[in-house]
Amino acid sequence: MPGSSGLSLRLLPVGCRREDPHGAAADDALVTEIREVHTTRKGTYGVRRVHAELRGFGHTVNHKRVERLMRLHRIEGRHLCRRRRTTVPDRLAPPTPGLVQRGFSAGQLNEKWCGDITYVQVGGSWLYLACVLDICSHRALGHSMATHMRAELVIDALTMAVATRGGGVAGVIFNADRGSQYTSDAFAQVCDGVGIRRSRGRAGSSYDNALAGSFWQGLKRETMHERLFSTMRQARLEIFQWPTYYNARRRHSALNYLSPAEFEQQLQTERKITLAA
């Protein structure tokens, strides 16, 4: 029929025809960029973070198209198996209230922090890691590494976090599990000395400290998946890079796919605008 779209297209001059922006050539070009993002992020990014990265580069592309192409070309993000339980509670420690109650959101910086411990195998031994994160921005404020799990491990991470925030942290709520390091007298004294209010989740429940646990899962999934460090020096050097990358580059779905550094900068800009108004 003369009015059909197919016949009308054939009757148009060649110079007036539009190329399909979602045609095979365009899809091939987009797949190349998707692979580049996926490779740059060491094969860890799934659909949502790949889509956010492309938009960050200025591409206006629908996430469903990215999902379709990644599924078609079998490009997948990386997932971890469930981790082993590491929390060893001190039954004799005095009770500490659960001030967070799985409320892993905060309206401003330095309102709520959280921390957690994990470990990585190094040759035939273990390296233990502790972190402190700001729940509002997800920024890693402090971290530490040691070949032991004494209270000094978590104290060092907290001390670094306090220094990162310039020392003015009175009133901050710090949430952790009921591990003996966090319920120790030494850790309590450090918290009391800077005005930090301690909060505890339930023993053995990863959901009560999900954000800090996710920080360490990201390390294991994105930095050392199926790898075994042979020396402590190698392990320390590579793990040390994770908080820097996490803060400056890693996109977070809870932050509208901004990095923690970008999110804090956005908060500060909005605050300046509010004060100037």
Order of alpha helices (4+ residues) and beta strands (2+ residues): alpha-alpha-alpha-alpha-beta-beta-beta-alpha-beta-alpha-beta-alpha-alpha-alpha
